[in-house]
Amino acid sequence: MTVTMIDNKFDFDLTSKSAFSSDNDSFTSRSFAALLAKNTVPASHKKIADNYLIIKKIFKFQMCLNRISNTEKALLEKYDFNVLEFTTIQQMYNELGLLQKWSLSEDENLRKESDEILQIRVNELKYLEASCYASVSNEIYNGYKALEQYLREISKFHSYGSLRSF
């Protein structure tokens, strides 16, 4: 009996799909944020993530924050992105992957807009945290969780304990 358990243990595939996965999905048991953070992360993304974590530690977003402006919303719509409260986790991971590619692009305008979109996303996340996630209408739209995890993964202040020195 122990021999069959050991054999089954060695045949176990860590990258196997869950029962809810489609044929196109892979690595569903892994953290996509960690995988994205292992890619070449642009310095602008790291800077935005560091600023976000420092501000979160100091102010805890108890101040009143505005929603995004119409021009910022138009920029998101230009690339067919939803606002953060209507973004799923999978959409956010796809968006973050695109933003990483665009930030490393040769096109100056694309790099600028990529960094601007990430900053808009962080501002939306700050607003959601300040409002205690009251505007998130459905449990399906958890894109904000993916964004926050990505920011934690790429920041040099990965753990909040490292911020104590400030």
C-alpha positions in Angstrom: 0.0 0.0 0.0 2.8 2.5 0.8 4.5 1.6 -2.5 1.4 2.7 -4.4 1.2 5.9 -2.4 4.8 6.7 -3.2 4.3 5.9 -6.9 1.2 8.2 -7.0 3.2 10.9 -5.2 5.9 10.8 -7.9 3.3 10.9 -10.7 1.6 14.0 -9.3 1.8 16.9 -11.7 2.1 20.3 -9.9 1.1 22.1 -13.1 -2.1 20.1 -13.6 -5.3 21.9 -14.3 -8.1 22.3 -11.9 -11.6 21.0 -12.7 -12.7 24.5 -13.6 -10.0 25.1 -16.2 -10.5 25.1 -19.9 -8.1 23.5 -22.4 -6.3 26.9 -22.9 -5.5 27.4 -19.2 -2.3 26.2 -17.8 -0.5 26.8 -14.4 -3.8 27.4 -12.7 -2.3 26.3 -9.4 0.5 28.8 -9.6 0.4 32.5 -8.7 0.2 34.5 -11.9 1.4 37.6 -10.0 4.6 35.7 -9.0 5.0 34.5 -12.6 4.6 38.0 -13.9 7.0 39.3 -11.4 9.6 36.8 -12.6 9.5 38.4 -16.0 11.5 41.4 -16.9 9.8 44.1 -14.8 10.2 47.7 -16.0 11.8 50.1 -13.6 8.7 52.3 -13.8 6.5 49.5 -12.6 8.8 48.9 -9.6 8.8 52.6 -8.8 5.0 52.8 -8.9 4.8 49.6 -6.7 7.3 51.0 -4.2 5.4 54.3 -3.9 2.1 52.5 -3.5 3.3 50.3 -0.6 5.0 53.2 1.2 1.9 55.3 0.9 -0.3 52.4 2.0 1.9 51.8 5.1 2.0 55.5 6.1 -1.5 56.7 5.3 -3.5 53.5 5.1 -5.8 55.2 2.5 -8.0 56.8 5.1 -8.1 60.0 3.2 -10.7 60.9 0.7 -9.6 59.9 -2.8 -11.3 60.8 -6.1 -12.4 58.3 -8.8 -10.6 58.4 -12.1 -11.3 61.3 -14.4 -13.0 61.0 -17.8 -9.7 61.4 -19.7 -8.2 58.5 -17.7 -11.3 56.4 -18.3 -11.0 57.2 -22.1 -7.4 56.0 -22.1 -8.5 52.7 -20.5 -11.3 52.4 -23.1 -8.9 53.1 -25.9 -7.2 49.8 -25.1 -10.5 48.1 -24.3 -9.8 47.8 -20.5 -12.6 47.9 -17.9 -12.5 50.0 -14.8 -10.9 48.1 -11.9 -14.2 47.4 -10.1 -15.4 45.5 -13.2 -12.2 43.6 -14.0 -11.7 39.9 -13.3 -8.5 38.4 -12.1 -7.8 36.8 -15.5 -8.4 40.1 -17.3 -6.0 41.9 -14.8 -3.3 39.3 -15.4 -3.6 39.7 -19.1 -3.5 43.4 -18.8 -0.4 43.4 -16.6 1.4 41.2 -19.0 0.5 43.6 -21.8 1.6 46.6 -19.7 5.0 44.9 -19.1 5.5 44.3 -22.8 4.4 47.8 -23.7 6.7 49.4 -21.1 9.7 47.6 -22.7 8.6 48.6 -26.3 10.5 50.7 -28.7 7.6 53.0 -29.2 7.8 56.0 -26.8 4.1 56.8 -26.8 3.2 53.2 -26.0 5.7 53.1 -23.1 4.3 56.4 -21.8 0.7 55.2 -22.0 1.6 51.9 -20.4 3.0 53.6 -17.4 0.1 56.0 -17.3 -2.4 53.1 -17.4 -0.6 51.4 -14.5 -0.7 54.6 -12.5 -4.4 54.9 -13.2 -4.9 51.3 -12.0 -3.0 52.1 -8.8 -5.2 55.2 -8.2 -8.3 53.1 -8.7 -6.9 50.6 -6.2 -6.3 53.4 -3.7 -9.9 54.6 -4.2 -11.3 51.0 -3.7 -9.3 50.6 -0.5 -10.4 54.0 0.8 -14.0 53.2 0.2 -13.6 49.7 1.8 -14.4 48.1 -1.6 -18.0 49.3 -1.5 -18.1 49.9 -5.3 -17.1 46.3 -6.1 -20.5 44.9 -7.1 -19.7 41.2 -7.5 -17.3 38.6 -6.2 -16.4 37.7 -9.7 -14.6 41.0 -10.2 -11.5 40.5 -8.1 -9.0 42.1 -10.5 -8.0 44.5 -7.7 -6.6 41.5 -5.7 -4.5 40.5 -8.6 -3.2 44.1 -9.0 -2.3 44.4 -5.4 -0.5 41.1 -5.3 1.5 42.1 -8.4 2.5 45.3 -6.8 3.6 43.5 -3.7 5.6 40.9 -5.7 7.6 43.5 -7.7 8.2 46.0 -4.9 11.5 46.0 -3.1 9.3 46.5 0.0 7.8 43.0 -0.5 7.0 42.5 3.1 5.6 45.2 5.3 8.2 44.4 7.9 10.8 46.0 5.7 9.0 49.3 5.9 9.6 49.6 9.6 12.9 51.3 9.1 11.2 54.5 7.8 
